[in-house]
Amino acid sequence: EAYVQEHLAFEETLLSKNGYDDLAAHKRAHDDFAKTARALRDRISQSGLDDYKQVAQALFDLLSNWLVDHIMAEDKAASAFMVPGAHNVQPRPPRIRAIDDVIVAFSSDQKVSGLLKNVSPGSMLVSLTSPLPAWLNQGARVQLHLLPLGAEGNVSCSITRVSDDGGIVVAIDKALDMNQMARLIKA
């Protein structure tokens, strides 16, 4: 799920920076896919053994349709707008699963708490534990305070993707070092 959010954010950034004219529809397709995948995940976690076959078939259908309808059609049609080097947009490095408390602060009087889901030196996925405030949107500049890092845990970043379920993907201005990342990794 974290990879899906990361990949979709990366793809949408490329499409936006390269001037793709149907970005809104493309993003809606991404949002619908992520929403359906989350619903299946929730269904799996609440299912009994008998329901797993139905859920597995629904997941297979979702992924098969996504491959044929979206990747092979829509992504292929937009492929000329997915050139990373033109705007210095690069794929994210591999992320490490992490979970810890963070505070997302837009300004000194607007704070939102959340859980850090995974982290790489230059980006992370945060799952907010409260409703999304109106000011929290793609492109917004935010300060993260990563509690386990203490004073060095204040990180400037920008939001690259916001999902309906409260997940945000952020690009960090100054990369975290390996010591900082090690302190954020789930034991």
C-alpha positions as CSV (number, residue, x, y, z in Angstrom):
1,E,0.0,0.0,0.0
2,A,2.9,2.4,0.8
3,Y,4.5,1.5,-2.5
4,V,1.2,2.3,-4.4
5,Q,1.0,5.7,-2.7
6,E,4.7,6.4,-3.5
7,H,4.4,5.2,-7.1
8,L,1.3,7.2,-7.8
9,A,2.8,10.4,-6.2
10,F,5.9,10.0,-8.4
11,E,3.9,9.4,-11.5
12,E,1.6,12.4,-10.8
13,T,4.6,14.6,-10.2
14,L,6.1,13.7,-13.5
15,L,2.8,14.3,-15.3
16,S,2.3,17.6,-13.6
17,K,5.9,18.9,-14.2
18,N,5.7,17.8,-17.9
19,G,2.4,19.6,-18.5
20,Y,0.1,16.6,-19.0
21,D,-3.3,18.0,-19.9
22,D,-5.4,15.2,-18.5
23,L,-3.8,15.1,-15.1
24,A,-7.0,15.6,-13.1
25,A,-8.7,12.5,-14.7
26,H,-5.5,10.5,-14.3
27,K,-5.3,11.4,-10.6
28,R,-9.0,10.5,-10.1
29,A,-8.2,7.0,-11.5
30,H,-5.3,6.7,-9.1
31,D,-7.4,7.8,-6.2
32,D,-10.2,5.3,-7.1
33,F,-7.6,2.5,-7.4
34,A,-6.1,3.3,-4.0
35,K,-9.6,3.6,-2.4
36,T,-10.6,0.2,-3.8
37,A,-7.4,-1.4,-2.7
38,R,-7.8,0.0,0.9
39,A,-11.4,-1.3,0.9
40,L,-10.1,-4.8,0.0
41,R,-7.4,-4.6,2.6
42,D,-10.1,-3.7,5.2
43,R,-12.3,-6.5,4.0
44,I,-9.4,-9.0,4.3
45,S,-8.7,-7.9,7.9
46,Q,-12.4,-8.5,8.8
47,S,-12.9,-11.7,6.8
48,G,-13.3,-15.2,7.9
49,L,-11.6,-18.1,6.1
50,D,-14.6,-18.6,3.8
51,D,-14.5,-15.1,2.5
52,Y,-10.8,-15.1,1.6
53,K,-11.4,-16.8,-1.8
54,Q,-13.9,-14.1,-2.7
55,V,-11.6,-11.3,-1.6
56,A,-8.6,-12.9,-3.4
57,Q,-10.7,-13.0,-6.6
58,A,-11.7,-9.4,-6.1
59,L,-8.1,-8.4,-5.6
60,F,-7.0,-10.4,-8.7
61,D,-9.7,-8.7,-10.7
62,L,-8.7,-5.2,-9.4
63,L,-5.0,-5.8,-10.3
64,S,-5.8,-7.4,-13.7
65,N,-8.1,-4.6,-14.7
66,W,-5.6,-2.0,-13.5
67,L,-2.9,-3.6,-15.6
68,V,-5.0,-3.7,-18.7
69,D,-7.2,-0.6,-18.4
70,H,-4.8,1.8,-16.7
71,I,-1.2,0.8,-17.2
72,M,-1.5,-0.6,-20.7
73,A,-3.9,2.1,-21.9
74,E,-3.8,5.3,-19.8
75,D,-0.2,5.2,-18.6
76,K,1.0,4.1,-22.1
77,A,-0.9,7.1,-23.6
78,A,0.7,9.4,-21.1
79,S,4.2,7.9,-21.3
80,A,5.7,10.9,-23.2
81,F,4.9,13.0,-20.1
82,M,6.6,10.6,-17.7
83,V,10.2,11.6,-18.5
84,P,12.0,12.0,-15.1
85,G,15.2,13.7,-16.2
86,A,13.6,16.8,-17.8
87,H,12.7,18.3,-14.5
88,N,15.1,16.6,-12.2
89,V,12.4,14.3,-10.8
90,Q,13.8,11.0,-9.8
91,P,12.3,7.8,-8.5
92,R,12.5,7.6,-4.7
93,P,15.1,5.4,-3.1
94,P,13.8,2.2,-1.4
95,R,11.9,2.9,1.8
96,I,12.3,1.2,5.1
97,R,9.2,0.3,7.1
98,A,8.9,2.4,10.2
99,I,6.2,3.3,12.6
100,D,6.4,6.0,15.2
101,D,4.7,9.2,16.3
102,V,5.2,12.3,14.2
103,I,3.6,15.8,14.3
104,V,2.9,17.6,11.1
105,A,2.9,21.3,11.6
106,F,1.9,23.8,8.9
107,S,2.4,26.8,11.1
108,S,2.8,27.2,14.8
109,D,-0.9,27.2,15.5
110,Q,-2.0,24.3,13.1
111,K,-0.8,20.9,14.1
112,V,-1.8,17.4,13.0
113,S,-0.6,14.2,14.4
114,G,0.1,11.0,12.6
115,L,2.1,7.8,12.3
116,L,5.2,7.4,10.2
117,K,4.6,4.4,8.0
118,N,7.9,4.2,6.0
119,V,10.9,6.4,5.4
120,S,13.7,6.9,2.9
121,P,16.5,9.5,3.1
122,G,14.4,12.0,1.0
123,S,10.8,11.1,1.5
124,M,8.3,9.4,3.8
125,L,4.7,8.2,4.1
126,V,2.7,9.5,7.0
127,S,-0.8,8.3,8.0
128,L,-2.7,11.0,9.8
129,T,-4.6,10.1,12.9
130,S,-7.0,13.0,12.7
131,P,-9.2,14.3,9.8
132,L,-7.4,16.1,7.0
133,P,-7.4,19.8,7.5
134,A,-8.3,22.0,4.5
135,W,-4.8,23.5,4.4
136,L,-3.1,20.2,4.0
137,N,-3.0,19.6,0.2
138,Q,-0.6,18.6,-2.5
139,G,2.2,21.2,-2.9
140,A,1.8,22.6,0.7
141,R,5.0,23.3,2.6
142,V,5.1,21.6,6.0
143,Q,7.4,21.1,9.0
144,L,7.5,17.5,10.4
145,H,8.6,17.0,13.9
146,L,9.8,13.4,14.2
147,L,9.5,12.8,17.9
148,P,12.1,10.0,18.2
149,L,14.8,12.3,16.7
150,G,14.4,15.0,19.3
151,A,15.7,18.4,18.3
152,E,17.1,17.2,15.1
153,G,13.7,15.8,14.1
154,N,12.4,19.1,12.7
155,V,12.2,18.4,9.0
156,S,11.1,20.8,6.2
157,C,9.3,19.2,3.4
158,S,6.6,19.5,0.8
159,I,3.5,17.3,0.3
160,T,3.6,15.4,-3.0
161,R,0.4,13.3,-2.5
162,V,-2.6,13.3,-0.2
163,S,-5.0,10.4,-0.1
164,D,-8.6,10.3,1.1
165,D,-7.7,8.0,3.9
166,G,-5.4,10.5,5.6
167,G,-2.1,9.3,4.1
168,I,0.4,11.9,2.9
169,V,3.6,11.5,1.0
170,V,6.2,14.1,1.7
171,A,9.5,15.0,-0.1
172,I,12.1,16.0,2.5
173,D,14.2,19.1,1.7
174,K,17.4,17.9,3.4
175,A,17.9,14.1,3.3
176,L,17.9,12.2,6.5
177,D,21.2,10.4,7.3
178,M,21.4,6.7,8.1
179,N,21.6,7.3,11.9
180,Q,18.4,9.3,11.8
181,M,16.7,6.6,9.7
182,A,17.9,3.8,12.0
183,R,16.2,5.5,14.9
184,L,12.9,5.6,13.0
185,I,12.9,2.0,11.9
186,K,10.4,-0.3,13.5
187,A,12.2,-2.7,15.8
